[in-house]
Amino acid sequence: MFPVGQLTGITLAGASAPGTITLNQPSGITLDDNEYLFIVDTFNSRIVGSGPYGFRCLFGCTATAGSSSSQLYYPETLRFDNHGNLFVADRGNSRVQKFILASNSCSLSYNQPTFCYNALWYSNASTFASSSTIGTLPYGIFINGINTVYVPNRISNTILSWPQWSTTSTSNSYSNLSNPYSLFMSMTGDIYIDNGYSYGRVDKYIFNTSNRVAVMNVNESCYGLFIDINNNLYCSLKNLHQVVKLLLNNGTTIPTIAAGNGSSGSLSNMLNSPQGIYVDSNLNLYIADSANNRIQFVQNGQLNGMTIVGNGSSTNFILNYPTGIVLDSNGYLFIVDSYNHRIVASSSTGFRCLVGCSGGGSTASQLSFPQSMAFDSYGNIYVTDRNNSRVQQFALQTNNCI
């Protein structure tokens, strides 16, 4: 880059710009309105781009040139249309390729709908996925901003994905993956997967590739994963009674303590088998403190928590082994109340049961030890119904604030 009025340039990416990305005879470049760089990395046969956390491969990320729909062969130039779709002159294949924009959310990688205090969901769910697909005893689930659903299969050690409106899953296999309990997708499309059971780590699988990077060392499985708006990765260590965190891309894989002193207990600085976690835009941490039958709120910068729901709180609302927690954009809490076999939520008038309100079971209106939940962009609730070995979808019925 040559600043205006200057004859001496500054290297932004490639050789002599450490910490960026390796380039091999780049031949095209463009910028978007946020001044993110998009580069045609010709002899690496790929398109790369910059972002808030550095450079990443966007297309042609298979590490080899080729002619399939996911490959390029010595591309030369690129251009965007006004919808954000990317057109590439794929020189070696004598063609022009169009890559369609999949997501352009600038805030969150997941869905955070806005609900009224009295929003309702249909009591009967449809089964989104059964044990024949997801295996037995499912735990984690993640839905990104374009409604692709991700669920780990802990039996086959794969990650299943369903594009929006699809009833057919794709099985994504990753090397050296064992018994994954949880996963989370970053804003850049990278997938973070719990791999603590056998390998003692959290792995990142880079967007559009099968390339694995170990990003966090842990001593056991992460029953919950979350990435906050400052790019901190959180892991709930159920059996170690702690939540730990790590600033990504900071040169270390050793996390620090976010909550819990490592001993099981119910004091404000202790946890007992924590599972689901959530971090809000103010960097406050919410923890489903399962064996304490409570939800803990840990303010940004603090290690001691405050009980906001369940045992020891002032709400007088009983929880039985909560395992998941999500917030909507209004700050209403949605809790997977596992041993009560239901999903509950806060409102302007207190807490209420949303679905699974008739006790545990296997009918369309029942759950059996549910584990995690997520929203799609339409406000529908997806639940990993653990002991029924299925994922249930509860459709939003009404969301009228009057």
TAHU-V131163 format. One line per field, one symbol per residue. psi: psi as a letter, one per 30 degrees, with the letter a starting at -180 (. if undefined). Layout:
psi = ???
//
This chain:
psi = kjkkglfklkkekakgikgclkljikfkklkafggkkkkjieffhlklllafgallkelhgffklaglfglljhlelllkaffgkkkkjiefghlkkkjkkekhkgekflkiljklfgkkkkfklkjekaffefalikdlkkkafggkkkkkjfefhlkkkjlkfkgklkjjkkkhkjhkellkklfggkkkkkhfeffhlkkkjkkglgkkkkfkklgakjfkkkkafghkkkkjieffhlkllkjlhgglgjllkekkgfkklglfglljhkcklkkafggkkkkjieffhlkkjjkkflfklkkfkakglgfhkkljikfkkkkaffgkkkkjiefghlklllafgallkelhggllaglfglljhlelllklffgkkkkjieffhlkkjjkkekhjf.
//
